């Protein structure tokens, strides 16, 4: 998402001097909490920029609320706005109206895309396919069957031992103590997402989550606007 910031030397566009380029690569325009956008705002406030140029409005924001606040901010700081794709005068009422209409379409496009992705995720989950995210211990993505998981036998032994320990000791706390005492580790690596590695020791919390994970009984869960739904895993 590329945005040019210009320092205008004269009223002639050819005389503008490029003050900086602000690019939040790979980040969505659904909100303004993006590092380069925040840097741009600071530079406008400091008076370094008096003309903002974008390839198109949707590269800057796809939210009506954010655009309205940004537009007022630009006017308050005597900063002009120019979109290469929407080449019209924004200094009058008609131009401002057209700018808001473009913002409406940008937001509509973003929400429509989001709805399509959500519908596709739900359809895949109902078919029992894996949609991504943190993969339960004992499984890994099946490279031959997209959307399927396959068993990692070494980790599966740990899962079976965890269920066995609960049956024998009839207590999550005692089962966790037994697993740790007998050298069982809570997972070897983190798959499918997350930022921190799994703890290597069993605790009441992580053992409780493992034992309550319905993936181990072949159930795939998906959350939609109606709540959680379940289906048979592929």
N, C-alpha and C positions, 0 to 999 in steps of 0.2 A: 504494500500500500504506500504509494509514493506521493509526497506533498512537497511542493517547492515554496519557499518563503523568499520574498523579494523585498529589497529596499529600493523604493522608487526615487530616482534622481530627478525625474521630470514627468510631465503628463504624458509624454510619448512612451508607449510600451517598450519600444526598442531601446530606450535609455534606462530601463530598469536594471538594477544590479542584483545579482543573485546573492542572497544573504546566507542561505543554507538549504540543505535538502533533508527532509525528515521522512524516514521510511521504517514502519513497523512491519517488517517482513513476516508473513505467516500468521499475523494476528487479525482477528475479525474486527470489523467496524461496528460491532453491536454496542460497544460502549467506548467511553473516552479514557478508560484506565489503561492507557498504553504509554510506554516510556517516551517514545518520540513525540506523541501528541502532547504529553505533559511538558516536554522540553520546548515544544513550539509555543505553547501557551505562555510559558515563562518569558520566552524571547519577545513575544508580542507585548506583554506587560512592561518589559524593560524599554520598549520603544525601538528595538533593533529592527523591527519589521513593520512595514505599513501597507503591505500587499501580500495576500495569501493566494497562491495559485495551486490548483489541483487538476489532475487529469480528468476526474469526474467526482461529483459529490459523494457517491457511495464509497470512494476510496478513503474518505475522511470520516464519515459517519453514516450509519444506517438506522439511526434512531431519531424520530421526530423531536423528542424531548431534548436530546443532546444537541440537535441542530439548532433548535430555538434558543437554547442557552448560549451556544457558540456564536450565533448571529448577533445576539445582544452584546456579547463580549467583544466581538470585532468592532461593532459600532461604537461602543464605549471607549475603545482604545484607538479610534480613528484608523482602523486597519481595513483596507478594501479586500474584496473577495473576487476571484476570477476562476471559472471552471472552463477548461479547454473544450470539453464536449458540449457544454451548455453555454454557448456564446451569446449572451444577452446582457443588457444593462441592468445591474442589480441596484442601482442608485435610486430607481423610482419604484412606485407602488406595483406596477405591472411586473417588473423584473423580480421584485421580492416575492410576489405571489407565485411566479413560475419556479422560483428557487424552492419554495415550500412544497410545491407539487412534486418536484423531483425528489425531495426528501421523503415525501409520502410513498412514492414508488420504491425507493431504496429500502425503506422499512418493510413494505409489503413483500418485496423480493426476499429479504432476509427471513421473515416469519414463514413464508411459504416454503422456503428451503428447509427450515427447521422442522416444519410439520411433515414434510416428505421423509426426512431422515428418521424422525421418530416413528412414523408409520412403517417404514422399512425395518427398523429395529424390532418393532413389535411383531411384525409378520415373521421375521426370522426366528424370534424367540418362541413363537407359537409352533413353529416347525421343529423346535428343539435344538436350534443351532446356537452356537456360542457367539455373542455379540462383542466380545472383548471385555477388558477389565481384569481385575485381579483373579488369577486362575487358582482354584483350590489346590492345596498340597496333594500330590499324588497324580496330577494330570499335567499334560502339556499339549500345545496345539498339534493337531494331526496334519502333517505337511502334505499328505496325499488326499485328504478330504477337508476341504475348506469349510470352516465353521464347526468342525468336530474337534473333540478332545480325545486324546488317547492316554492310557494308563502308563505311568512311570513306575515300574514294578518295585524299585528300591524304596520309593516314597510310599507306595501303596502298603508296604509292610508296616510302615509307621502308623498309617491310618487304621489298619486292621488291629494293630496292637492297642491303639487308643480306645477303640470300641470294646475290645476284649477287656481292657483294664477297667472300664466303667462297669461292665457286667460283673466282673469279679469283685470289685471294691464298692460298687454301688454309691460312689461319691466322686464328683469331679475333682475335688481337692486331693483325695487319696489317689485317684487315678493319675493325676499330674505328678505327684510325688513318686509313684511307682515307675512311671515312664522315664523320669529324670534319673532315678536311681539305677535303672537298667540300661542307661546309655542311649535312649531314644532322643533324637533331635527334632525340633519343630521346623521341618523343611530345610532344604539345602540351598535354595535360591528363590528369589522373588520373580514371578512370571506374570506378565500381562498388565503391569502398571504398578503405581506406588513409588514412593521416594526413599523409604527406609527399608533396609533388609529385615527379614523376619528374625525375631528373637530365636536363638538356638535352644532355649529352654521352654518347657511347657509350663504354662501358668493356668490359673483357673479361667482367666478370660479367654486366652487363645484356644485352650482345649474345649471350652464351652462353645465357641464359635465353630470349631471344627466339627464337633459332634452334632451341632444343629444345622450344618450345611446340607440342604436337601439335594445338592448335586450328587452326594454319595448314595442316594436312593433313586437316582435317575430322574430327578425333577429339575426342570429349568424354570426359573422365576423371572418375570419381567414386570416392570412398574410402568403403568400408564396413568391417564387422568382419572381412571376409575379405581386406582389402587394397585396392589400386587395381584398378578395372575400367575397361574402355574400350568405347566404342560410337560409332557413326557420328553425327556432329552433325546436328541438324535444319537 
